[in-house]
């Protein structure tokens, strides 16, 4: 895959041999961008820094006026400017899909010709499979989602009549990915032991754990969402789809953590429960995620080698999974889980219900066995 170049980003290898990325813009403080380059977390932080420092033209739009009509280049530029991209999908999703589509444009055929120079109508399944070759299953899934969104736009513009991705499915590359690390009781206890009541770090884990919020929602939830002992908000992820409102009761454990926050974190005009080291709301979900990672490291939570062979750290999203797992083990039904998580399909929650059923069935089987001994 071609290298993705971003304005103001300097990439280098430090003295320890680690790849580092810094955001450098004249007149502004240098900032290190954490995360894997091109990931949703990385791109969300990058775009937040660009906007904060005055904005810039999208990397994909530079030279847009010189693209040839009908080419992939020209249509991608048009797609980025259209509401189908700017309004129909969430900002975080935009930040993730931009580098994917830009890399697709820069991918070269064996002859050395860029895909972006090709006419949209000439896209074929074989060419798309060539771009996917060597990618992990998750990377293939993200690539297909991004490309299918673009092709849907192209079809709406009459530039193409057939979806060349229709017959393509992501290849399986071994063990199924377990995704973000799910927190269990020992890790939660370890974090709580280090971050006492009265700290923002403690309020953060209680908020994430007790309402199963995504990090994007957790960093903006505050006093304005409190009503009669409950929190009511519209999840950011579904604002453009279902737009559903979630209302969840504040349990004593969470209320205790919120009440314990010192007055120094409750600056005038600041409504969010969670604030940064300067007493201000976090600039973005990525900024909050980076800070939460620091809190996890401070609590001594170490990376873990997972069943799929990947090493993962304990992070904010893993608490959402832990919250749903705990609810399922407490006897919550699928519909009840959906009411808390905001999922629109029970299929997305089935893994938690299956886990409970497996454990209970196994316990019952072993109990029966014990009676025969």
C-alpha positions, 0 to 999 in steps of 0.5 A: 500500500502507498504511504499516506502523507499528511500535512504538518505530520513528521514521522521519525524513529526515536532512540528506542527504535519506536515510530513517532508522529508529531504534528508541527505547524508554524506558530503552534506547539509541537504535539505528539500524535498517539496511536497507529498512523491511519487508525481512527484514533490517530486521524481523529486527533490529527483532524482536531489539531488541524482545525484547532490550528486554523484548518487546511485543505483536505489532503485528498482535495489538494490538486483536486482542480487538476484531476481529470473528469470521470476518474477515481481521483475526480470522484473521490474529491467530489465525494468528500465535498458531498453531503453523502460524506460530510453529513451522512457519516460521523466525523470519526468515520470520515477520519477513518475512511479518508486515508483508506480512499486516499491509499486506494487512489495512490495504489499502483498497477503493475504498469506503474499507473495510479488507480486514481488516474483510472476511469471509475467505470473501469473498476473491476473486482480483480483490481479491488482484490489486488488492493486487498491482498495482504491485509488483515481481515479487519483491514479488509472489512474497513477497506470494503466499507469505505469503498462501498460508500464511495461506490454508492455515491458514484452510482448515485452520480451515474458514474458507474452502474455496477458495484464491483465489490458485490462479490467480495468478502473479507478473507479469514486470517486465522483466529477471529479477532477479539477486538478491544480487551474486555476488562474483568474484575481484577483489572477494574479493582486494580484501576480503582485501587490506584485512582481513588474517589475524587479524581477525574480518572476514577469518575471516568471509569465509573462513567464508562462502566456503569452506563456502557458509554462509548468514549465519544459520548463519555467525554461530552456527557455532563450536567446538561444530560442529568435529569431526575437521577438519570442521564439522557443523551443521544449517542454520537454514533447513531446521530445520523442513523436512528438518532435514538435517545438513551436514558439510563438511571445513575446508580449509587456507585456512579453518583458517588464518583461524580459527587466526589469530584473536587470543585477545582474540576467544576470550572464555571461554564464547563458542563462535562463531568470529565475534564483535562489537566487544565480543567477544560473539556477534552478537545476530542474523543481521541484526546480523552482516549489518550488520557485514559490510556495514561491512567491505565498505564499509571495503574500498572495495567499491562498489555495482554497476548490474546487468543488471536495472537495480537497483544492488546492494552486495556482501554476505554472501549473495553469497559463498554464490553465489560459493562455489557458482559456484567449486565448479561451475567446479572440476567439482563435480557437481549432487549434490556442490553439494547436499551442500555447500549443503544445497539439497533440489532440483537445480533450485535449483542449475541456474543454476551448472551452466548457467553452467559448461556455457555457458562451457565450450561457448563456449570449445570453440566459439571454439577450433574457430573459431581453428583455421580461421583 
